[in-house]
Amino acid sequence: AAFAAFAALAISFRKREGTAKSSIAQCESVTPLQFCHDKSQLVIFDFDNVLTTQEVTDVEVEDAASFSFAALKKAMFRPLGRSAFGGEQRLGLLDTFLQELSQDANLGIVSRNSRKVIRASLSTADLLQYFPLIFGAEDFEDLAPKSKVISDLVTFHNVKPEDVLFIDDMFLNVSDVSQHCHVATLHIRTPGGIDCWDCEYILAWARSRH
């Protein structure tokens, strides 16, 4: 009964939170970096199964049978660690890739995951410094597609659509953004997030914009 009451309270809170969504400027104010207008390119990543190799959650439950109200409070906002990015070897490659890409482009994340989880996960993996733009579930209007957020981003920062690349593992998101935002897209088809071939493609796209 306690668990049910807490779950109902959480749902109620999220509904109220949805009525007061952050604006683009407000959302960016919580990130550690500033958008650099000297960089004309904008590369936007999905988070789960793109930067990470798996879904990342704010609740870890080892034994559902023994799950309790106390366990829920203890588990809240405990994102998976560096292993969510595929281990140290992939993290090293990802760090090198993002470091090179961020020299010419602003990097952002638009995800249905929680912004708190995304930021904590990136911080644990020492990758947070590459992303001045992070938009999570808290920043979406109810049922709004990703194209709405990306369109607002492009307009807010006065970025040309031809200088934007969007990367996602869900075809529906890729199709939606391509159709409504008229930006370049990359669909990650294989499980396990972006790989070395995807990184080469993204870097080649960035170089072609010079």
URKANOR-V215898 format. One line per field, one symbol per residue. phi: phi as a letter, one per 20 degrees, with the letter a starting at -180 (. if undefined). psi: psi as a letter, one per 40 degrees, with the letter a starting at -180 (. if undefined). burial: + if it has 24 or more other ideal C-beta (glycine too) atoms within 12 Angstrom, else -. Layout:
phi = ???
psi = ???
burial = ???
This chain:
phi = .fffffffffffffffffecfffgfffffeefddfeffeeecdddfdfmcfedafdcecdcecffdfcgfffffegldffefffennffffffffffffffffdcfdcccbeffgfffffffffeldffecfcccdgfdefgmfffgfffffffffelefgfddcdcbedfffffffffedldfcceeeefnnfdfffffffffffffef
psi = dddddddddddddddddeegiiidddddeeieiihheeheihhhiichecdieihhiehhhdgddehiddddddehfgiiaddeeeiddddddddddddddedeihhihhieihddddddddddefedeegehhhaddehihehidddddddddddefhhdeehhhhiehddddddddddefiiihhhdiieaiaddddddddddddee.
burial = --------------------++-+--++-++---+---+-+++++++++++++++++++------------+-----+++-+-+++---++-+++-++--++-+++++++++++++++++++--+-++-+++++++++++----++++++++++--+-+-+-++++++++--++-+++--+-++++++----+++--++-+++-++--+-
